[in-house]
């Protein structure tokens, strides 16, 4: 399905409903006959698949916490 920017503004809720109900897989918004944006449903990622996603991909240096006092003072103006 393709709509103009004006139609998309006017009928945004209706377009979202078409996607949610599965009547449309995607909606293309065009300006002057040229497609500029495609609207699709987003896939919700379960929290369990987000937590720990970077595990093992980053290693903190041994002195990672070495400057905590200095950083705290810069951010708050106070010492720990």
mmJSON file of the N, C-alpha and C atoms, coordinates in Angstrom:
{"data_MODEL":{"atom_site":{
"group_PDB":["ATOM","ATOM","ATOM","ATOM","ATOM","ATOM","ATOM","ATOM","ATOM","ATOM","ATOM","ATOM","ATOM","ATOM","ATOM","ATOM","ATOM","ATOM","ATOM","ATOM","ATOM","ATOM","ATOM","ATOM","ATOM","ATOM","ATOM","ATOM","ATOM","ATOM","ATOM","ATOM","ATOM","ATOM","ATOM","ATOM","ATOM","ATOM","ATOM","ATOM","ATOM","ATOM","ATOM","ATOM","ATOM","ATOM","ATOM","ATOM","ATOM","ATOM","ATOM","ATOM","ATOM","ATOM","ATOM","ATOM","ATOM","ATOM","ATOM","ATOM","ATOM","ATOM","ATOM","ATOM","ATOM","ATOM","ATOM","ATOM","ATOM","ATOM","ATOM","ATOM","ATOM","ATOM","ATOM","ATOM","ATOM","ATOM","ATOM","ATOM","ATOM","ATOM","ATOM","ATOM","ATOM","ATOM","ATOM","ATOM","ATOM","ATOM","ATOM","ATOM","ATOM","ATOM","ATOM","ATOM","ATOM","ATOM","ATOM","ATOM","ATOM","ATOM","ATOM","ATOM","ATOM","ATOM","ATOM","ATOM","ATOM","ATOM","ATOM","ATOM","ATOM","ATOM","ATOM","ATOM","ATOM","ATOM","ATOM","ATOM","ATOM","ATOM","ATOM","ATOM","ATOM","ATOM","ATOM","ATOM","ATOM","ATOM","ATOM","ATOM","ATOM","ATOM","ATOM","ATOM","ATOM","ATOM","ATOM","ATOM","ATOM","ATOM","ATOM","ATOM","ATOM","ATOM","ATOM","ATOM","ATOM","ATOM","ATOM","ATOM","ATOM","ATOM","ATOM","ATOM","ATOM","ATOM","ATOM","ATOM","ATOM","ATOM","ATOM","ATOM","ATOM","ATOM","ATOM","ATOM","ATOM","ATOM","ATOM","ATOM","ATOM","ATOM","ATOM","ATOM","ATOM","ATOM","ATOM","ATOM","ATOM","ATOM","ATOM","ATOM","ATOM","ATOM","ATOM","ATOM","ATOM","ATOM","ATOM","ATOM","ATOM","ATOM","ATOM","ATOM","ATOM","ATOM","ATOM","ATOM","ATOM","ATOM","ATOM","ATOM","ATOM","ATOM","ATOM","ATOM","ATOM","ATOM","ATOM","ATOM","ATOM","ATOM","ATOM","ATOM","ATOM","ATOM","ATOM","ATOM","ATOM","ATOM","ATOM","ATOM","ATOM","ATOM","ATOM","ATOM","ATOM","ATOM","ATOM","ATOM","ATOM","ATOM","ATOM","ATOM","ATOM","ATOM","ATOM","ATOM"],
"id":[1,2,3,4,5,6,7,8,9,10,11,12,13,14,15,16,17,18,19,20,21,22,23,24,25,26,27,28,29,30,31,32,33,34,35,36,37,38,39,40,41,42,43,44,45,46,47,48,49,50,51,52,53,54,55,56,57,58,59,60,61,62,63,64,65,66,67,68,69,70,71,72,73,74,75,76,77,78,79,80,81,82,83,84,85,86,87,88,89,90,91,92,93,94,95,96,97,98,99,100,101,102,103,104,105,106,107,108,109,110,111,112,113,114,115,116,117,118,119,120,121,122,123,124,125,126,127,128,129,130,131,132,133,134,135,136,137,138,139,140,141,142,143,144,145,146,147,148,149,150,151,152,153,154,155,156,157,158,159,160,161,162,163,164,165,166,167,168,169,170,171,172,173,174,175,176,177,178,179,180,181,182,183,184,185,186,187,188,189,190,191,192,193,194,195,196,197,198,199,200,201,202,203,204,205,206,207,208,209,210,211,212,213,214,215,216,217,218,219,220,221,222,223,224,225,226,227,228,229,230,231,232,233,234,235,236,237,238,239,240],
"type_symbol":["N","C","C","N","C","C","N","C","C","N","C","C","N","C","C","N","C","C","N","C","C","N","C","C","N","C","C","N","C","C","N","C","C","N","C","C","N","C","C","N","C","C","N","C","C","N","C","C","N","C","C","N","C","C","N","C","C","N","C","C","N","C","C","N","C","C","N","C","C","N","C","C","N","C","C","N","C","C","N","C","C","N","C","C","N","C","C","N","C","C","N","C","C","N","C","C","N","C","C","N","C","C","N","C","C","N","C","C","N","C","C","N","C","C","N","C","C","N","C","C","N","C","C","N","C","C","N","C","C","N","C","C","N","C","C","N","C","C","N","C","C","N","C","C","N","C","C","N","C","C","N","C","C","N","C","C","N","C","C","N","C","C","N","C","C","N","C","C","N","C","C","N","C","C","N","C","C","N","C","C","N","C","C","N","C","C","N","C","C","N","C","C","N","C","C","N","C","C","N","C","C","N","C","C","N","C","C","N","C","C","N","C","C","N","C","C","N","C","C","N","C","C","N","C","C","N","C","C","N","C","C","N","C","C","N","C","C","N","C","C"],
"label_atom_id":["N","CA","C","N","CA","C","N","CA","C","N","CA","C","N","CA","C","N","CA","C","N","CA","C","N","CA","C","N","CA","C","N","CA","C","N","CA","C","N","CA","C","N","CA","C","N","CA","C","N","CA","C","N","CA","C","N","CA","C","N","CA","C","N","CA","C","N","CA","C","N","CA","C","N","CA","C","N","CA","C","N","CA","C","N","CA","C","N","CA","C","N","CA","C","N","CA","C","N","CA","C","N","CA","C","N","CA","C","N","CA","C","N","CA","C","N","CA","C","N","CA","C","N","CA","C","N","CA","C","N","CA","C","N","CA","C","N","CA","C","N","CA","C","N","CA","C","N","CA","C","N","CA","C","N","CA","C","N","CA","C","N","CA","C","N","CA","C","N","CA","C","N","CA","C","N","CA","C","N","CA","C","N","CA","C","N","CA","C","N","CA","C","N","CA","C","N","CA","C","N","CA","C","N","CA","C","N","CA","C","N","CA","C","N","CA","C","N","CA","C","N","CA","C","N","CA","C","N","CA","C","N","CA","C","N","CA","C","N","CA","C","N","CA","C","N","CA","C","N","CA","C","N","CA","C","N","CA","C","N","CA","C","N","CA","C","N","CA","C","N","CA","C","N","CA","C","N","CA","C"],
"label_alt_id":[null,null,null,null,null,null,null,null,null,null,null,null,null,null,null,null,null,null,null,null,null,null,null,null,null,null,null,null,null,null,null,null,null,null,null,null,null,null,null,null,null,null,null,null,null,null,null,null,null,null,null,null,null,null,null,null,null,null,null,null,null,null,null,null,null,null,null,null,null,null,null,null,null,null,null,null,null,null,null,null,null,null,null,null,null,null,null,null,null,null,null,null,null,null,null,null,null,null,null,null,null,null,null,null,null,null,null,null,null,null,null,null,null,null,null,null,null,null,null,null,null,null,null,null,null,null,null,null,null,null,null,null,null,null,null,null,null,null,null,null,null,null,null,null,null,null,null,null,null,null,null,null,null,null,null,null,null,null,null,null,null,null,null,null,null,null,null,null,null,null,null,null,null,null,null,null,null,null,null,null,null,null,null,null,null,null,null,null,null,null,null,null,null,null,null,null,null,null,null,null,null,null,null,null,null,null,null,null,null,null,null,null,null,null,null,null,null,null,null,null,null,null,null,null,null,null,null,null,null,null,null,null,null,null,null,null,null,null,null,null],
"label_comp_id":["UNK","UNK","UNK","UNK","UNK","UNK","UNK","UNK","UNK","UNK","UNK","UNK","UNK","UNK","UNK","UNK","UNK","UNK","UNK","UNK","UNK","UNK","UNK","UNK","UNK","UNK","UNK","UNK","UNK","UNK","UNK","UNK","UNK","UNK","UNK","UNK","UNK","UNK","UNK","UNK","UNK","UNK","UNK","UNK","UNK","UNK","UNK","UNK","UNK","UNK","UNK","UNK","UNK","UNK","UNK","UNK","UNK","UNK","UNK","UNK","UNK","UNK","UNK","UNK","UNK","UNK","UNK","UNK","UNK","UNK","UNK","UNK","UNK","UNK","UNK","UNK","UNK","UNK","UNK","UNK","UNK","UNK","UNK","UNK","UNK","UNK","UNK","UNK","UNK","UNK","UNK","UNK","UNK","UNK","UNK","UNK","UNK","UNK","UNK","UNK","UNK","UNK","UNK","UNK","UNK","UNK","UNK","UNK","UNK","UNK","UNK","UNK","UNK","UNK","UNK","UNK","UNK","UNK","UNK","UNK","UNK","UNK","UNK","UNK","UNK","UNK","UNK","UNK","UNK","UNK","UNK","UNK","UNK","UNK","UNK","UNK","UNK","UNK","UNK","UNK","UNK","UNK","UNK","UNK","UNK","UNK","UNK","UNK","UNK","UNK","UNK","UNK","UNK","UNK","UNK","UNK","UNK","UNK","UNK","UNK","UNK","UNK","UNK","UNK","UNK","UNK","UNK","UNK","UNK","UNK","UNK","UNK","UNK","UNK","UNK","UNK","UNK","UNK","UNK","UNK","UNK","UNK","UNK","UNK","UNK","UNK","UNK","UNK","UNK","UNK","UNK","UNK","UNK","UNK","UNK","UNK","UNK","UNK","UNK","UNK","UNK","UNK","UNK","UNK","UNK","UNK","UNK","UNK","UNK","UNK","UNK","UNK","UNK","UNK","UNK","UNK","UNK","UNK","UNK","UNK","UNK","UNK","UNK","UNK","UNK","UNK","UNK","UNK","UNK","UNK","UNK","UNK","UNK","UNK","UNK","UNK","UNK","UNK","UNK","UNK"],
"label_asym_id":["A","A","A","A","A","A","A","A","A","A","A","A","A","A","A","A","A","A","A","A","A","A","A","A","A","A","A","A","A","A","A","A","A","A","A","A","A","A","A","A","A","A","A","A","A","A","A","A","A","A","A","A","A","A","A","A","A","A","A","A","A","A","A","A","A","A","A","A","A","A","A","A","A","A","A","A","A","A","A","A","A","A","A","A","A","A","A","A","A","A","A","A","A","A","A","A","A","A","A","A","A","A","A","A","A","A","A","A","A","A","A","A","A","A","A","A","A","A","A","A","A","A","A","A","A","A","A","A","A","A","A","A","A","A","A","A","A","A","A","A","A","A","A","A","A","A","A","A","A","A","A","A","A","A","A","A","A","A","A","A","A","A","A","A","A","A","A","A","A","A","A","A","A","A","A","A","A","A","A","A","A","A","A","A","A","A","A","A","A","A","A","A","A","A","A","A","A","A","A","A","A","A","A","A","A","A","A","A","A","A","A","A","A","A","A","A","A","A","A","A","A","A","A","A","A","A","A","A","A","A","A","A","A","A","A","A","A","A","A","A"],
"label_entity_id":["1","1","1","1","1","1","1","1","1","1","1","1","1","1","1","1","1","1","1","1","1","1","1","1","1","1","1","1","1","1","1","1","1","1","1","1","1","1","1","1","1","1","1","1","1","1","1","1","1","1","1","1","1","1","1","1","1","1","1","1","1","1","1","1","1","1","1","1","1","1","1","1","1","1","1","1","1","1","1","1","1","1","1","1","1","1","1","1","1","1","1","1","1","1","1","1","1","1","1","1","1","1","1","1","1","1","1","1","1","1","1","1","1","1","1","1","1","1","1","1","1","1","1","1","1","1","1","1","1","1","1","1","1","1","1","1","1","1","1","1","1","1","1","1","1","1","1","1","1","1","1","1","1","1","1","1","1","1","1","1","1","1","1","1","1","1","1","1","1","1","1","1","1","1","1","1","1","1","1","1","1","1","1","1","1","1","1","1","1","1","1","1","1","1","1","1","1","1","1","1","1","1","1","1","1","1","1","1","1","1","1","1","1","1","1","1","1","1","1","1","1","1","1","1","1","1","1","1","1","1","1","1","1","1","1","1","1","1","1","1"],
"label_seq_id":[1,1,1,2,2,2,3,3,3,4,4,4,5,5,5,6,6,6,7,7,7,8,8,8,9,9,9,10,10,10,11,11,11,12,12,12,13,13,13,14,14,14,15,15,15,16,16,16,17,17,17,18,18,18,19,19,19,20,20,20,21,21,21,22,22,22,23,23,23,24,24,24,25,25,25,26,26,26,27,27,27,28,28,28,29,29,29,30,30,30,31,31,31,32,32,32,33,33,33,34,34,34,35,35,35,36,36,36,37,37,37,38,38,38,39,39,39,40,40,40,41,41,41,42,42,42,43,43,43,44,44,44,45,45,45,46,46,46,47,47,47,48,48,48,49,49,49,50,50,50,51,51,51,52,52,52,53,53,53,54,54,54,55,55,55,56,56,56,57,57,57,58,58,58,59,59,59,60,60,60,61,61,61,62,62,62,63,63,63,64,64,64,65,65,65,66,66,66,67,67,67,68,68,68,69,69,69,70,70,70,71,71,71,72,72,72,73,73,73,74,74,74,75,75,75,76,76,76,77,77,77,78,78,78,79,79,79,80,80,80],
"pdbx_PDB_ins_code":[null,null,null,null,null,null,null,null,null,null,null,null,null,null,null,null,null,null,null,null,null,null,null,null,null,null,null,null,null,null,null,null,null,null,null,null,null,null,null,null,null,null,null,null,null,null,null,null,null,null,null,null,null,null,null,null,null,null,null,null,null,null,null,null,null,null,null,null,null,null,null,null,null,null,null,null,null,null,null,null,null,null,null,null,null,null,null,null,null,null,null,null,null,null,null,null,null,null,null,null,null,null,null,null,null,null,null,null,null,null,null,null,null,null,null,null,null,null,null,null,null,null,null,null,null,null,null,null,null,null,null,null,null,null,null,null,null,null,null,null,null,null,null,null,null,null,null,null,null,null,null,null,null,null,null,null,null,null,null,null,null,null,null,null,null,null,null,null,null,null,null,null,null,null,null,null,null,null,null,null,null,null,null,null,null,null,null,null,null,null,null,null,null,null,null,null,null,null,null,null,null,null,null,null,null,null,null,null,null,null,null,null,null,null,null,null,null,null,null,null,null,null,null,null,null,null,null,null,null,null,null,null,null,null,null,null,null,null,null,null],
"Cartn_x":[0.843,0.0,0.888,0.506,1.26,0.312,0.729,-0.06,0.844,0.237,1.01,1.266,2.155,2.452,1.183,0.398,-0.849,-1.81,-1.956,-2.828,-2.308,-0.998,-0.405,-0.672,-0.539,-0.835,-2.301,-3.15,-4.586,-5.065,-4.543,-5.06,-4.077,-3.176,-2.12,-2.663,-3.639,-4.202,-4.783,-5.455,-6.037,-4.947,-3.863,-2.759,-2.113,-1.944,-1.38,-2.292,-3.595,-4.546,-4.461,-4.273,-4.126,-2.915,-1.835,-0.639,-0.878,-1.486,-1.719,-2.641,-3.612,-4.568,-4.063,-2.929,-2.363,-2.957,-3.782,-4.369,-3.327,-2.304,-1.164,0.114,1.108,2.4,3.292,3.184,3.926,3.17,3.466,2.837,3.955,3.97,4.972,4.375,5.104,4.666,5.495,4.797,5.5,5.267,6.221,6.112,6.409,5.515,5.647,5.831,5.156,5.204,6.426,7.345,8.547,8.419,8.647,8.608,9.716,9.345,10.355,10.457,9.355,9.348,8.516,8.972,8.186,7.832,6.541,6.073,5.793,6.384,6.133,5.99,5.463,5.397,6.793,7.049,8.32,8.16,9.22,9.184,9.656,8.825,9.194,10.166,11.289,12.301,12.052,11.828,11.614,12.793,12.513,13.556,14.635,14.251,15.231,16.256,15.907,16.857,17.734,17.366,18.174,19.202,18.811,19.719,20.856,22.051,23.222,23.6,23.024,23.268,24.745,25.438,26.845,27.804,27.289,28.132,29.264,30.478,31.637,32.175,31.505,31.951,32.736,32.762,33.462,34.209,35.441,36.207,36.67,36.241,36.634,38.075,38.837,40.22,40.262,41.354,41.494,41.339,41.744,41.661,40.416,39.379,38.151,37.588,37.627,37.065,38.084,39.266,40.347,40.016,39.233,38.968,37.568,36.917,35.548,35.439,36.388,36.341,36.412,37.311,37.491,36.245,35.693,34.49,33.326,33.151,32.073,32.202,33.428,33.662,33.356,33.726,33.431,31.927,31.182,29.74,28.95,29.413,28.62,29.266,30.566,31.267,31.639,31.347,31.634,32.592,33.255,34.089,33.268,33.694,33.011,33.279],
"Cartn_y":[-1.171,0.0,1.234,2.23,3.48,4.644,5.583,6.778,7.994,9.154,10.393,10.838,11.806,12.347,12.925,13.631,14.232,13.153,12.093,10.982,10.312,10.15,9.513,10.343,11.675,12.542,12.429,12.485,12.475,11.132,10.045,8.712,7.846,8.459,7.705,6.572,6.844,5.804,4.653,4.968,3.93,3.074,3.718,2.98,2.031,2.505,1.657,0.456,0.691,-0.403,-1.436,-0.98,-1.912,-2.819,-2.254,-3.054,-4.022,-3.525,-4.355,-5.54,-5.322,-6.393,-7.328,-6.998,-7.863,-7.652,-6.618,-6.341,-5.775,-5.157,-4.67,-5.101,-5.503,-5.887,-4.673,-3.713,-2.462,-1.384,-0.146,0.993,1.932,2.301,3.216,4.609,5.582,6.972,7.665,8.36,9.003,10.504,11.203,12.647,12.888,13.593,13.883,12.595,11.536,10.267,9.406,9.907,9.149,8.568,7.263,6.652,7.219,7.602,8.166,7.416,6.774,6.095,4.835,3.781,2.555,2.332,2.141,1.889,0.399,-0.222,-1.633,-1.805,-2.934,-3.238,-3.561,-3.211,-3.552,-4.871,-5.633,-6.899,-6.653,-7.006,-6.819,-7.916,-7.493,-8.443,-8.714,-9.95,-10.252,-9.791,-9.296,-8.79,-9.841,-11.084,-12.134,-12.254,-11.831,-11.907,-10.667,-9.585,-8.373,-8.377,-8.874,-8.862,-9.854,-9.362,-10.215,-10.445,-9.677,-9.901,-9.679,-8.836,-8.559,-9.357,-10.299,-11.078,-11.752,-11.55,-12.14,-11.341,-10.244,-9.444,-8.2,-7.961,-6.797,-7.199,-6.787,-7.084,-5.767,-5.508,-4.282,-4.41,-3.345,-3.395,-3.559,-4.074,-4.335,-3.06,-1.921,-0.658,0.149,-0.51,0.139,1.123,0.769,1.602,2.549,2.625,3.398,4.882,5.448,6.89,7.235,6.316,6.57,7.832,8.044,9.231,10.506,10.53,11.709,11.966,10.919,11.062,11.549,10.981,11.39,12.871,13.303,14.702,15.616,15.202,16.004,16.155,15.079,15.098,15.783,15.684,16.195,17.381,17.563,18.617,18.213,16.97,16.475,15.295,15.031,13.839,12.669,11.463,10.279,10.087],
"Cartn_z":[0.0,0.0,0.0,-0.773,-0.828,-0.598,0.263,0.542,0.452,0.313,0.295,1.729,1.887,3.206,3.825,3.024,3.511,3.994,3.221,3.629,4.9,4.981,6.157,7.413,7.306,8.446,8.843,7.866,8.121,8.68,8.15,8.475,9.262,10.017,10.678,11.54,12.369,13.244,12.436,11.345,10.487,9.845,9.441,8.824,9.83,11.051,12.106,12.344,12.367,12.579,11.452,10.224,9.096,9.297,9.808,10.079,11.237,12.302,13.489,13.205,12.343,12.036,10.953,10.359,9.328,7.948,7.789,6.468,5.51,6.07,5.282,5.981,5.198,5.765,5.968,5.053,5.162,4.399,4.734,4.072,3.657,2.397,1.869,1.789,2.312,2.255,1.174,0.287,-0.829,-0.838,-1.45,-1.665,-3.128,-3.777,-5.219,-6.018,-5.595,-6.31,-6.006,-5.192,-4.855,-3.445,-3.298,-1.968,-1.085,0.157,1.055,2.386,2.815,4.108,3.999,4.68,4.767,6.231,6.497,7.855,7.988,9.0,9.284,10.788,11.185,12.604,13.107,14.33,14.931,15.675,15.722,16.439,17.863,18.828,20.223,20.639,21.181,21.64,23.118,23.5,24.913,25.76,26.945,27.83,28.054,28.171,28.428,27.303,26.109,24.995,24.912,25.625,25.619,26.727,27.89,29.033,28.785,28.905,28.721,27.269,26.361,24.932,24.57,25.341,25.037,25.906,26.65,27.545,26.76,27.229,26.582,25.4,25.037,23.895,24.323,25.614,26.133,27.386,27.488,28.691,29.29,30.519,31.209,31.667,31.518,31.984,33.504,34.018,35.449,36.272,35.728,36.466,36.099,35.658,35.195,36.226,37.5,38.557,39.191,38.634,39.25,39.417,38.54,38.574,39.068,39.754,40.214,41.063,41.983,42.847,42.013,41.047,40.199,39.341,38.769,37.941,38.795,39.971,40.872,41.211,41.512,41.869,40.671,39.453,38.266,38.048,38.321,38.065,39.174,40.412,41.528,42.243,42.063,42.776,44.194,44.552,45.892,45.824,46.946,47.029,47.562,47.228,47.751,49.211],
"occupancy":[1.0,1.0,1.0,1.0,1.0,1.0,1.0,1.0,1.0,1.0,1.0,1.0,1.0,1.0,1.0,1.0,1.0,1.0,1.0,1.0,1.0,1.0,1.0,1.0,1.0,1.0,1.0,1.0,1.0,1.0,1.0,1.0,1.0,1.0,1.0,1.0,1.0,1.0,1.0,1.0,1.0,1.0,1.0,1.0,1.0,1.0,1.0,1.0,1.0,1.0,1.0,1.0,1.0,1.0,1.0,1.0,1.0,1.0,1.0,1.0,1.0,1.0,1.0,1.0,1.0,1.0,1.0,1.0,1.0,1.0,1.0,1.0,1.0,1.0,1.0,1.0,1.0,1.0,1.0,1.0,1.0,1.0,1.0,1.0,1.0,1.0,1.0,1.0,1.0,1.0,1.0,1.0,1.0,1.0,1.0,1.0,1.0,1.0,1.0,1.0,1.0,1.0,1.0,1.0,1.0,1.0,1.0,1.0,1.0,1.0,1.0,1.0,1.0,1.0,1.0,1.0,1.0,1.0,1.0,1.0,1.0,1.0,1.0,1.0,1.0,1.0,1.0,1.0,1.0,1.0,1.0,1.0,1.0,1.0,1.0,1.0,1.0,1.0,1.0,1.0,1.0,1.0,1.0,1.0,1.0,1.0,1.0,1.0,1.0,1.0,1.0,1.0,1.0,1.0,1.0,1.0,1.0,1.0,1.0,1.0,1.0,1.0,1.0,1.0,1.0,1.0,1.0,1.0,1.0,1.0,1.0,1.0,1.0,1.0,1.0,1.0,1.0,1.0,1.0,1.0,1.0,1.0,1.0,1.0,1.0,1.0,1.0,1.0,1.0,1.0,1.0,1.0,1.0,1.0,1.0,1.0,1.0,1.0,1.0,1.0,1.0,1.0,1.0,1.0,1.0,1.0,1.0,1.0,1.0,1.0,1.0,1.0,1.0,1.0,1.0,1.0,1.0,1.0,1.0,1.0,1.0,1.0,1.0,1.0,1.0,1.0,1.0,1.0,1.0,1.0,1.0,1.0,1.0,1.0,1.0,1.0,1.0,1.0,1.0,1.0],
"B_iso_or_equiv":[0.0,0.0,0.0,0.0,0.0,0.0,0.0,0.0,0.0,0.0,0.0,0.0,0.0,0.0,0.0,0.0,0.0,0.0,0.0,0.0,0.0,0.0,0.0,0.0,0.0,0.0,0.0,0.0,0.0,0.0,0.0,0.0,0.0,0.0,0.0,0.0,0.0,0.0,0.0,0.0,0.0,0.0,0.0,0.0,0.0,0.0,0.0,0.0,0.0,0.0,0.0,0.0,0.0,0.0,0.0,0.0,0.0,0.0,0.0,0.0,0.0,0.0,0.0,0.0,0.0,0.0,0.0,0.0,0.0,0.0,0.0,0.0,0.0,0.0,0.0,0.0,0.0,0.0,0.0,0.0,0.0,0.0,0.0,0.0,0.0,0.0,0.0,0.0,0.0,0.0,0.0,0.0,0.0,0.0,0.0,0.0,0.0,0.0,0.0,0.0,0.0,0.0,0.0,0.0,0.0,0.0,0.0,0.0,0.0,0.0,0.0,0.0,0.0,0.0,0.0,0.0,0.0,0.0,0.0,0.0,0.0,0.0,0.0,0.0,0.0,0.0,0.0,0.0,0.0,0.0,0.0,0.0,0.0,0.0,0.0,0.0,0.0,0.0,0.0,0.0,0.0,0.0,0.0,0.0,0.0,0.0,0.0,0.0,0.0,0.0,0.0,0.0,0.0,0.0,0.0,0.0,0.0,0.0,0.0,0.0,0.0,0.0,0.0,0.0,0.0,0.0,0.0,0.0,0.0,0.0,0.0,0.0,0.0,0.0,0.0,0.0,0.0,0.0,0.0,0.0,0.0,0.0,0.0,0.0,0.0,0.0,0.0,0.0,0.0,0.0,0.0,0.0,0.0,0.0,0.0,0.0,0.0,0.0,0.0,0.0,0.0,0.0,0.0,0.0,0.0,0.0,0.0,0.0,0.0,0.0,0.0,0.0,0.0,0.0,0.0,0.0,0.0,0.0,0.0,0.0,0.0,0.0,0.0,0.0,0.0,0.0,0.0,0.0,0.0,0.0,0.0,0.0,0.0,0.0,0.0,0.0,0.0,0.0,0.0,0.0],
"pdbx_formal_charge":[null,null,null,null,null,null,null,null,null,null,null,null,null,null,null,null,null,null,null,null,null,null,null,null,null,null,null,null,null,null,null,null,null,null,null,null,null,null,null,null,null,null,null,null,null,null,null,null,null,null,null,null,null,null,null,null,null,null,null,null,null,null,null,null,null,null,null,null,null,null,null,null,null,null,null,null,null,null,null,null,null,null,null,null,null,null,null,null,null,null,null,null,null,null,null,null,null,null,null,null,null,null,null,null,null,null,null,null,null,null,null,null,null,null,null,null,null,null,null,null,null,null,null,null,null,null,null,null,null,null,null,null,null,null,null,null,null,null,null,null,null,null,null,null,null,null,null,null,null,null,null,null,null,null,null,null,null,null,null,null,null,null,null,null,null,null,null,null,null,null,null,null,null,null,null,null,null,null,null,null,null,null,null,null,null,null,null,null,null,null,null,null,null,null,null,null,null,null,null,null,null,null,null,null,null,null,null,null,null,null,null,null,null,null,null,null,null,null,null,null,null,null,null,null,null,null,null,null,null,null,null,null,null,null,null,null,null,null,null,null],
"auth_seq_id":[1,1,1,2,2,2,3,3,3,4,4,4,5,5,5,6,6,6,7,7,7,8,8,8,9,9,9,10,10,10,11,11,11,12,12,12,13,13,13,14,14,14,15,15,15,16,16,16,17,17,17,18,18,18,19,19,19,20,20,20,21,21,21,22,22,22,23,23,23,24,24,24,25,25,25,26,26,26,27,27,27,28,28,28,29,29,29,30,30,30,31,31,31,32,32,32,33,33,33,34,34,34,35,35,35,36,36,36,37,37,37,38,38,38,39,39,39,40,40,40,41,41,41,42,42,42,43,43,43,44,44,44,45,45,45,46,46,46,47,47,47,48,48,48,49,49,49,50,50,50,51,51,51,52,52,52,53,53,53,54,54,54,55,55,55,56,56,56,57,57,57,58,58,58,59,59,59,60,60,60,61,61,61,62,62,62,63,63,63,64,64,64,65,65,65,66,66,66,67,67,67,68,68,68,69,69,69,70,70,70,71,71,71,72,72,72,73,73,73,74,74,74,75,75,75,76,76,76,77,77,77,78,78,78,79,79,79,80,80,80],
"auth_comp_id":["UNK","UNK","UNK","UNK","UNK","UNK","UNK","UNK","UNK","UNK","UNK","UNK","UNK","UNK","UNK","UNK","UNK","UNK","UNK","UNK","UNK","UNK","UNK","UNK","UNK","UNK","UNK","UNK","UNK","UNK","UNK","UNK","UNK","UNK","UNK","UNK","UNK","UNK","UNK","UNK","UNK","UNK","UNK","UNK","UNK","UNK","UNK","UNK","UNK","UNK","UNK","UNK","UNK","UNK","UNK","UNK","UNK","UNK","UNK","UNK","UNK","UNK","UNK","UNK","UNK","UNK","UNK","UNK","UNK","UNK","UNK","UNK","UNK","UNK","UNK","UNK","UNK","UNK","UNK","UNK","UNK","UNK","UNK","UNK","UNK","UNK","UNK","UNK","UNK","UNK","UNK","UNK","UNK","UNK","UNK","UNK","UNK","UNK","UNK","UNK","UNK","UNK","UNK","UNK","UNK","UNK","UNK","UNK","UNK","UNK","UNK","UNK","UNK","UNK","UNK","UNK","UNK","UNK","UNK","UNK","UNK","UNK","UNK","UNK","UNK","UNK","UNK","UNK","UNK","UNK","UNK","UNK","UNK","UNK","UNK","UNK","UNK","UNK","UNK","UNK","UNK","UNK","UNK","UNK","UNK","UNK","UNK","UNK","UNK","UNK","UNK","UNK","UNK","UNK","UNK","UNK","UNK","UNK","UNK","UNK","UNK","UNK","UNK","UNK","UNK","UNK","UNK","UNK","UNK","UNK","UNK","UNK","UNK","UNK","UNK","UNK","UNK","UNK","UNK","UNK","UNK","UNK","UNK","UNK","UNK","UNK","UNK","UNK","UNK","UNK","UNK","UNK","UNK","UNK","UNK","UNK","UNK","UNK","UNK","UNK","UNK","UNK","UNK","UNK","UNK","UNK","UNK","UNK","UNK","UNK","UNK","UNK","UNK","UNK","UNK","UNK","UNK","UNK","UNK","UNK","UNK","UNK","UNK","UNK","UNK","UNK","UNK","UNK","UNK","UNK","UNK","UNK","UNK","UNK","UNK","UNK","UNK","UNK","UNK","UNK"],
"auth_asym_id":["A","A","A","A","A","A","A","A","A","A","A","A","A","A","A","A","A","A","A","A","A","A","A","A","A","A","A","A","A","A","A","A","A","A","A","A","A","A","A","A","A","A","A","A","A","A","A","A","A","A","A","A","A","A","A","A","A","A","A","A","A","A","A","A","A","A","A","A","A","A","A","A","A","A","A","A","A","A","A","A","A","A","A","A","A","A","A","A","A","A","A","A","A","A","A","A","A","A","A","A","A","A","A","A","A","A","A","A","A","A","A","A","A","A","A","A","A","A","A","A","A","A","A","A","A","A","A","A","A","A","A","A","A","A","A","A","A","A","A","A","A","A","A","A","A","A","A","A","A","A","A","A","A","A","A","A","A","A","A","A","A","A","A","A","A","A","A","A","A","A","A","A","A","A","A","A","A","A","A","A","A","A","A","A","A","A","A","A","A","A","A","A","A","A","A","A","A","A","A","A","A","A","A","A","A","A","A","A","A","A","A","A","A","A","A","A","A","A","A","A","A","A","A","A","A","A","A","A","A","A","A","A","A","A","A","A","A","A","A","A"],
"auth_atom_id":["N","CA","C","N","CA","C","N","CA","C","N","CA","C","N","CA","C","N","CA","C","N","CA","C","N","CA","C","N","CA","C","N","CA","C","N","CA","C","N","CA","C","N","CA","C","N","CA","C","N","CA","C","N","CA","C","N","CA","C","N","CA","C","N","CA","C","N","CA","C","N","CA","C","N","CA","C","N","CA","C","N","CA","C","N","CA","C","N","CA","C","N","CA","C","N","CA","C","N","CA","C","N","CA","C","N","CA","C","N","CA","C","N","CA","C","N","CA","C","N","CA","C","N","CA","C","N","CA","C","N","CA","C","N","CA","C","N","CA","C","N","CA","C","N","CA","C","N","CA","C","N","CA","C","N","CA","C","N","CA","C","N","CA","C","N","CA","C","N","CA","C","N","CA","C","N","CA","C","N","CA","C","N","CA","C","N","CA","C","N","CA","C","N","CA","C","N","CA","C","N","CA","C","N","CA","C","N","CA","C","N","CA","C","N","CA","C","N","CA","C","N","CA","C","N","CA","C","N","CA","C","N","CA","C","N","CA","C","N","CA","C","N","CA","C","N","CA","C","N","CA","C","N","CA","C","N","CA","C","N","CA","C","N","CA","C","N","CA","C","N","CA","C","N","CA","C","N","CA","C"],
"pdbx_PDB_model_num":[1,1,1,1,1,1,1,1,1,1,1,1,1,1,1,1,1,1,1,1,1,1,1,1,1,1,1,1,1,1,1,1,1,1,1,1,1,1,1,1,1,1,1,1,1,1,1,1,1,1,1,1,1,1,1,1,1,1,1,1,1,1,1,1,1,1,1,1,1,1,1,1,1,1,1,1,1,1,1,1,1,1,1,1,1,1,1,1,1,1,1,1,1,1,1,1,1,1,1,1,1,1,1,1,1,1,1,1,1,1,1,1,1,1,1,1,1,1,1,1,1,1,1,1,1,1,1,1,1,1,1,1,1,1,1,1,1,1,1,1,1,1,1,1,1,1,1,1,1,1,1,1,1,1,1,1,1,1,1,1,1,1,1,1,1,1,1,1,1,1,1,1,1,1,1,1,1,1,1,1,1,1,1,1,1,1,1,1,1,1,1,1,1,1,1,1,1,1,1,1,1,1,1,1,1,1,1,1,1,1,1,1,1,1,1,1,1,1,1,1,1,1,1,1,1,1,1,1,1,1,1,1,1,1,1,1,1,1,1,1]
}}}
